[in-house]
């Protein structure tokens, strides 16, 4: 598995394990591990959430983005999460479950398409449900590839904001 990040600092420095390719710094990812999150993971998971939402939720108003960010930052240290970490124990993605309902799944945009989201989702056996913003076509396609099917729709998100949700289920 290879993870690429925009190469700004360290470009062309020959760092161990790093290869510069087309203005990106790429790291071979020989190991992905899933583990329960600790409160110490919250800052890295919030930064990951911020980057993921910035990359995939361009439909959010700036005011709603800021309000949601404050809610997420306050919640992350207290909620049980599963994190996907690399060989250096750096979070690449996280998932929040409530019983059989996946409340959240966020993956570092630099790691999209590397199987991290699939590994997190598939770490849960049995039926699963989740909700996805209707405007997030990439997420909807991802969940459909994993066997989720629409089971309903809400005109607003869980906080009553005007962002429609598609309810999904996988049996």
N, C-alpha and C positions, 0 to 999 in steps of 0.2 A: 504494500500500500504506500502511496506517495502523497504527502501533503505539501501544497505549495502556498506560500504567502508572498505578497508583494515584497520584493527585495529592496529595502531602503537602506537600513544599516546592515553592514556586513556583506554587501554584495561583492562577489568575486574575491572574498577573503580566504576561501578554502577552508571554512569551518568544517570540523569533523562531521561527516554524515550529510553535509549540505552540498547541493548542486545548484548552480544558477542556470536557469533556463528561461529565456524570453522574459526578462525583467521579473522573474519570480524566484524566490528561494524555495527549493524543494527539499523535503526531508523524507527519506525512506521511513515508512512506519511499519516495522516488523511485528509490532504487537499492539493489540487493542485489548484493554481489560475493562470490564464493567464492575463497578463497586458501589456500595452505598456512599452517598455524599456525607461530608462532615461540615460543620459550620465554617471551617476554614476554607472550604471550596466556594463559599458564597461570592466573594469578590470576583473570582475567575469566571464563575457561572454567570454572574451579572454582566460582565464584559462580553462574554460569549452571547448572552441573550441580546444585548444591545446591538452587537454586530449583526446577528442573525435577523433581528427585526428590521434594522436599517436596510438590510439587503433584500428582504422579502415582503415587507409590509409598507410599501410606498403609498398605500391608500389611507394610512392613518394621518389625521391632522396633526400638526406640530403640538398643539395643546393636549390632544389625547395621547400622543406618544410620550410626552413628558409626564402626564398623570399616570399612565400605565407603568412607565419606568420607575416612578417613585413607589408604586404598589409592589412591583416585582422586587426591587431592591430591599424593601422592608420584609418581604415574605421569604425570600430565598434562604436566609440563615435558619429559619424555623421549620421549614417543610421537609418531609422525607423525600429524598431524590435519589435516583440512580444516575451515576455519571459514567461516561465512557472516557477513559484516559489513555494517553499514549504511554510509551515505555518509560517516560520521565514523570509519570503521574500528572500530566497536564490535562485538564478537562478539554475534550473535543466536542462533547455534547452532553445533554442531560435530559432526563425524563422525570415527570412528576405523575404519580398514579394515585387514584382514589378508588380503592377496590379494583374493579375491572374497567374503570374509566380513566383513560389517559388525559390528564389535565393539561399537560404541556410536554412538548418535545422540541428542543432547539439544538441545532448543530452549528458549529463554527462554519461560517460560509466558505472558508478556505478548505474545509474538509467535506463539502457537499459532494455527493456522488461516490464516496469512498466506502459505503456500507455501514457507516456508524449509526445512522438513524434506523436502518433495517435491523442491526444487531440489538439496539435498545428495544425496539418494538417486539422483535421476536424472542426477547428474553422473558416475555410474559406468555405463559401457556394459557390456552382456553380462550373464551370469547373476550373481545375488547371493544370498547366504544371510545370515540373521541369526537371532538368538534373542530372544524377548520373554517377559517374565514373564507367566505365565498369568493372574495377578491384574490385569494392566494392560490392561483391556479397550479403553481408548482407543488405546493403541499398536497392539494387535492389529487393530483396525478400520482404523487409518491404513495399516498395511502391506498389509492386504487390498485397500484402495482402490488401492494402487500395484501390484497384481498378484501379491503374495506369497501363497503357499498353504502350509498346514502340511505339513511333511515328517517330523515326529516330535515326540517329547515326552520330557523328562527330569524325574524327580521332584525333582531338586535343581538349584540354579544351578551355575555353573562353579566356585565355591569350596566346594561341598558343603553350602551352606545350604539349608534346607527351603523354597525358593521355586521351584516348578515352572517349567520353561521350555518354550515352544512353539518348535520349530525351524521356520523358514520359508525358502522358496526362491522366487526369481523367475527364470524362464528367459528 
